[in-house]
Amino acid sequence: MLETGPGKKLIVYVSETDKYQGVPIYEALLQWLHDHGVAGATVTKAVAGYGAHGTYHVTRPLRLTENLPIRIEVVESAEKIRRILPFVYDIVQEGLIEILDTEIIKYTHKHEVEEPRTKEHVKLEGRAKMLRVYVDEDDKWENEPLSEAIVKKLRMMDIAGATVYRGIMGYGAQHRVHKSGFLGLSHNLPVMISTIDTDEKIRRAISALDEMVDEGLIVLSDVEVIKYTHTSEPGRA
């Protein structure tokens, strides 16, 4: 069981056409993580990018063979990440593996019975915080998609911005693997909402989202904001 507190985020970048034992490497890695008890993993596909070879790839209409970057993200305890890392090295022969410190704010699922406890605000430090929320695309909040409801809530709270990423493959607390099918048809794929703001604003957002996320994962990371600019609306600071 993944517990709240300090954790590690493992991010693996590979190419869409990379194979491991004849299977797309992202599928092989996600299946291995699932079989070895990792709490959850999300696979997302980029729309453009380049890697070590310097070849630029971009999504083009009606073109099915473009070799786009794939990102596999895992959040787990530091001990679990340490134990699985050698096996990840074996599977990922070519690509990029990154490990980041993170803080697990909430990890629950519907069949889990939690003991009553006093809620405490997380003490945040650093120049800024990145908040990531992992849910399923079928999750609802007051009869609308939960991911949309979360973005609206963050906007109402004057959070600087939020981005929703839709996975192409993944599994979570229930350990059911979800995958996009033929022609992109899918059912209940993973969704990640990411936002960055000051620690004070993110702290308020955590309290609001705790009520909304009945089943999913909320994690927090330290970040350094290099540049953030936007055009102010007339009459607004």
C-alpha positions in Angstrom: 0.0 0.0 0.0 1.4 3.4 -1.0 1.5 5.7 2.0 1.5 9.5 2.2 4.7 11.2 2.8 8.1 11.4 1.0 8.3 9.3 -2.2 10.1 9.0 -5.5 8.9 9.7 -9.1 10.4 7.5 -11.8 10.0 8.8 -15.3 11.1 6.8 -18.4 11.3 8.3 -21.9 11.4 5.9 -24.9 10.4 6.0 -28.5 7.1 4.7 -29.7 8.6 2.0 -31.9 11.2 0.7 -29.4 10.7 -3.0 -28.7 11.4 -5.4 -25.9 11.1 -9.1 -26.8 8.9 -8.1 -29.7 6.5 -6.0 -27.7 6.4 -2.1 -27.6 8.8 -1.3 -24.7 6.2 0.9 -22.9 3.7 -2.0 -22.9 6.4 -4.4 -21.7 7.5 -2.0 -18.9 4.0 -1.2 -17.7 3.1 -4.9 -17.6 6.2 -5.7 -15.6 5.4 -2.9 -13.2 1.9 -4.1 -12.8 3.0 -7.7 -12.2 5.5 -6.7 -9.6 3.2 -4.8 -7.4 4.0 -1.2 -8.3 1.2 1.1 -7.1 0.4 2.6 -10.5 1.9 3.8 -13.7 0.8 6.1 -16.5 1.9 6.1 -20.2 1.5 9.3 -22.2 2.4 10.0 -25.9 3.9 13.2 -27.0 2.8 15.2 -30.1 6.3 16.2 -31.0 9.9 15.8 -29.8 13.5 14.6 -30.5 16.0 12.6 -28.5 19.6 11.5 -28.5 19.7 10.9 -32.2 18.6 14.5 -32.9 15.7 13.4 -35.3 12.7 15.6 -34.9 9.3 13.8 -34.8 5.9 15.4 -34.9 2.3 14.2 -35.2 1.0 14.5 -38.8 -2.6 13.8 -40.0 -3.3 10.4 -41.6 0.3 9.3 -40.8 0.4 6.2 -38.5 4.2 5.4 -38.5 5.8 8.5 -36.9 8.1 7.5 -34.1 6.9 9.8 -31.3 8.3 10.0 -27.8 6.5 8.0 -25.0 6.6 8.8 -21.3 6.1 6.3 -18.6 5.6 7.8 -15.1 5.6 5.9 -11.8 5.1 7.3 -8.2 6.2 4.9 -5.4 8.2 4.7 -2.2 11.9 5.3 -2.3 12.5 1.7 -1.3 10.3 0.3 -4.0 11.9 2.5 -6.7 15.4 1.4 -5.5 14.4 -2.3 -5.8 12.8 -2.1 -9.3 15.4 0.1 -10.9 17.8 -2.6 -12.0 15.0 -4.4 -13.8 13.9 -1.1 -15.5 17.5 -0.8 -16.7 17.3 -4.2 -18.2 14.1 -3.4 -20.1 15.0 0.1 -21.2 18.1 -0.4 -23.4 17.8 3.0 -25.1 16.1 6.0 -23.7 16.1 8.3 -20.6 15.4 7.3 -17.0 14.8 10.1 -14.5 14.2 9.9 -10.7 12.8 12.9 -8.8 11.9 13.5 -5.2 8.1 13.9 -4.6 5.6 14.0 -1.8 2.6 11.8 -1.8 -0.4 13.7 -0.6 -3.2 11.3 -1.1 -3.6 7.7 -2.5 -7.0 6.0 -2.2 -9.4 3.9 -4.0 -13.1 3.1 -3.5 -12.6 -0.4 -2.0 -10.2 0.9 0.6 -11.6 1.6 4.1 -9.7 4.4 5.8 -9.5 4.9 9.5 -10.7 8.3 10.7 -7.9 10.7 11.1 -7.3 14.4 11.6 -6.4 16.2 8.4 -3.3 18.2 8.5 -2.0 20.7 6.1 1.3 19.7 4.4 4.1 22.0 5.2 5.5 23.3 1.9 8.9 24.8 1.3 10.8 26.0 -1.8 10.2 28.6 -4.5 7.3 26.8 -6.0 5.4 23.5 -6.0 4.1 21.2 -8.7 0.9 19.4 -8.0 -0.1 16.3 -10.0 -3.4 14.6 -9.8 -4.0 11.1 -11.3 -7.5 9.9 -11.9 -9.5 7.9 -14.5 -11.2 9.6 -17.5 -14.5 8.0 -16.4 -14.4 9.5 -12.9 -17.1 12.1 -12.2 -17.7 15.0 -9.9 -21.2 16.4 -9.7 -22.2 14.8 -13.1 -19.2 16.1 -15.1 -15.8 14.6 -15.8 -13.6 14.9 -12.7 -10.6 16.2 -14.7 -12.7 19.1 -16.0 -14.1 19.8 -12.6 -10.6 19.9 -11.1 -9.4 22.4 -13.8 -12.4 24.6 -13.1 -11.8 24.5 -9.4 -8.1 25.4 -9.9 -9.2 28.3 -12.1 -11.7 29.5 -9.5 -8.9 29.5 -6.9 -6.7 31.7 -9.2 -4.1 29.0 -9.7 -1.6 30.1 -12.4 -2.5 27.3 -14.8 -3.4 23.7 -15.2 -2.8 21.1 -18.0 -4.7 17.8 -18.5 -2.8 14.8 -20.0 -4.7 11.8 -21.3 -2.8 8.6 -21.1 -2.7 6.0 -23.8 -2.1 3.1 -21.4 -1.8 2.7 -17.6 -3.1 1.1 -14.4 -3.8 2.4 -10.9 -4.9 1.3 -7.5 -7.3 -1.4 -8.8 -4.4 -2.9 -10.9 -6.5 -3.1 -14.0 -4.5 -2.3 -17.1 -6.3 0.2 -19.5 -5.1 0.7 -23.0 -6.4 2.6 -26.1 -7.7 0.3 -28.8 -8.1 0.3 -32.5 -8.4 3.8 -34.0 -7.9 5.3 -30.6 -11.1 3.9 -29.1 -10.7 3.5 -25.4 -12.3 3.0 -22.1 -11.4 4.6 -18.8 -7.8 5.5 -19.6 -5.6 7.4 -17.0 -5.7 11.2 -16.8 -3.1 13.4 -15.2 -3.8 17.1 -14.2 -0.6 19.1 -13.6 -0.3 22.6 -12.1 2.5 24.8 -10.7 2.1 27.8 -8.3 3.3 29.2 -5.1 3.3 27.0 -2.0 0.5 29.0 -0.4 -1.9 28.6 -3.4 -1.0 24.9 -3.9 -1.7 24.3 -0.2 -5.2 25.7 -0.6 -5.7 23.7 -3.8 -4.7 20.4 -2.0 -7.5 21.0 0.6 -10.1 21.6 -2.1 -9.0 18.6 -4.2 -8.9 16.2 -1.3 -12.7 16.3 -1.2 -13.1 15.8 -4.9 -10.6 12.9 -5.4 -12.3 9.8 -3.9 -10.1 7.4 -6.0 -6.8 8.4 -7.4 -3.3 9.8 -6.5 -2.2 13.3 -5.6 1.5 14.1 -5.5 3.6 17.2 -4.8 7.1 18.1 -6.0 9.5 21.0 -5.5 10.2 23.0 -8.7 12.0 26.1 -9.7 10.0 28.4 -12.0 12.4 29.8 -14.6 9.8 32.0 -16.5 6.1 32.6 -16.4 4.5 35.4 -18.4 1.1 36.2 -19.7 -0.9 39.1 -21.1 -3.0 40.8 -18.5 -6.6 41.5 -19.3 -7.8 45.2 -19.2 -8.5 46.3 -15.7 -6.9 43.3 -14.1 -3.5 43.2 -12.4 
